[in-house]
């Protein structure tokens, strides 16, 4: 939206919100790539840390399941 004096008053494009599932998928993919050689236990540990940093809470065994998938 542009005001009468030609000033842009809103973002030019609508921003799409990322779903929680998409955030988790991205964190899982990046963590697996970063720690592929470290094994699933290390991947699960890093996943717990990164998900917490992103403010995402998953069931206690979900990080381990995602690390082994």
C-alpha positions in Angstrom: 0.0 0.0 0.0 1.3 3.4 -0.9 0.1 6.6 0.8 -1.1 9.7 -1.1 2.3 11.2 -1.0 3.9 8.1 -2.6 5.4 6.6 0.6 5.3 2.9 0.9 3.4 2.2 4.2 3.4 -1.6 4.1 5.7 -4.4 2.9 5.7 -4.6 -0.9 5.1 -8.4 -0.7 3.2 -10.4 1.9 5.5 -12.4 4.0 4.5 -16.1 4.5 4.7 -17.4 8.0 6.7 -20.5 8.4 4.8 -23.3 10.0 6.2 -25.1 13.0 6.5 -28.3 11.0 8.5 -26.4 8.3 10.8 -24.9 11.0 11.4 -28.4 12.6 12.0 -29.9 9.1 14.6 -27.2 8.4 16.4 -27.6 11.7 16.4 -31.3 11.3 17.8 -31.2 7.8 20.5 -28.7 8.7 21.5 -30.6 11.9 21.8 -33.9 10.0 24.0 -32.2 7.4 26.1 -30.5 10.0 26.6 -33.6 12.1 26.2 -36.5 9.7 29.5 -38.1 10.7 28.8 -37.7 14.5 26.1 -40.4 14.7 22.4 -40.3 15.8 23.1 -39.7 19.5 25.0 -36.5 18.8 22.4 -35.4 16.2 19.7 -35.8 18.8 21.7 -33.8 21.3 22.2 -30.9 18.9 18.6 -31.1 17.8 17.4 -30.6 21.4 19.7 -27.6 21.6 18.7 -26.0 18.3 15.0 -26.7 18.8 15.1 -25.1 22.2 16.9 -22.1 20.8 14.2 -21.7 18.2 11.5 -21.9 20.9 10.1 -25.2 19.7 9.0 -27.7 22.2 8.7 -31.4 21.1 7.9 -34.5 23.1 11.0 -35.8 24.9 11.5 -38.8 22.5 10.8 -36.9 19.3 14.4 -35.5 18.9 15.8 -39.0 19.1 13.3 -40.3 16.6 14.1 -37.5 14.2 17.8 -38.1 14.6 17.4 -41.8 13.7 15.1 -41.2 10.7 
